[in-house]
Amino acid sequence: MGSINACFPNYGVLLTFRTDQRPVRVALCFECDMLAVFDGDSPDRINRQEAMNTPTQLVMFAKAIFSNDTEIQALKPRRFRP
């Protein structure tokens, strides 16, 4: 049985990828290590996934992209959850 995350995601980063058809948005929550994918400009997500094995990589990725953002630079990478 999978784990249940009781966190209500507080997405701190929203990445938008452009395609010929429509944009795809990926939102990252660093509080509960969650990422969500949204199709186009719709507020309805098409997928949500715990990033349990990648929280450190997500923080490092965000810090590299947003090097001038003091809040993101203050994020601390966390250890993997079992």
N, C-alpha and C positions, 0 to 999 in steps of 0.2 A: 504494500500500500504506500502511495506517495505521501510526501509531507504536505501540510497545508500552511500556507503563509498567511498570517493574520494581519499583516501590514496592509494599509491602504497606500498604494504607491504615491510618492511625492516626487514626480519626475523632475529632476534637476537639469537634465540635458535633453534637448530634442534635436535630432539629426534629420535632415531632409535630403533624400536622394532623388534626383530627377531622372525620369525615364521619358521615352518618346510619348508614352500613353498618359502617364500621370505620376505625381510624386509619391514616394513611399517614405513614411516617417518612422523613425525608431526613437523611442523615448527610454531614458535610463533613470532608474531610481537607485541612488547609492545608499539609501537607508535600509532597504530590504533586498538589495541585489536583484532587482527585477528589471526586465526589459520588455517593452511592448512594441508591436509593429502595427502601424495604421496605414490603410490604403487610401491614397489620395488625401483630400482635405477633410474626409469624414472623421467625426469624433469617435466613431465606433472602432475599437481595435479589432484586428483580425487574428492576433496571436499575442499571448503573454507567456513569458517563460522566466522562471527563476534562473538567475545566472550564478548558481551556487558554486560552480567550479571556476568561475572567472572574475570574482569581484576585484582582485588586484589588477588584472589586465584592463578591466573597464575603467578603473580609476586612473591608471597610467595613460590610457588612450585619451580620456577626457583632459587630463593635465597637458598632454602634448598638443592637443587641438586648441585648447583655451588657455594658453600660457599667460595671458594677462588678466585672467579672472581670479581674484583673490579668494573667493569662496571655493572654487574648484581646486585651486592650488593648496588650500588648507585641508582637503580630503585626505584621510589616512587609509592606505590600503589595508584590507583585512585579510586574515588568514582564511583558507578554505574551510567551509563547514563540512562536517562529516555526512 
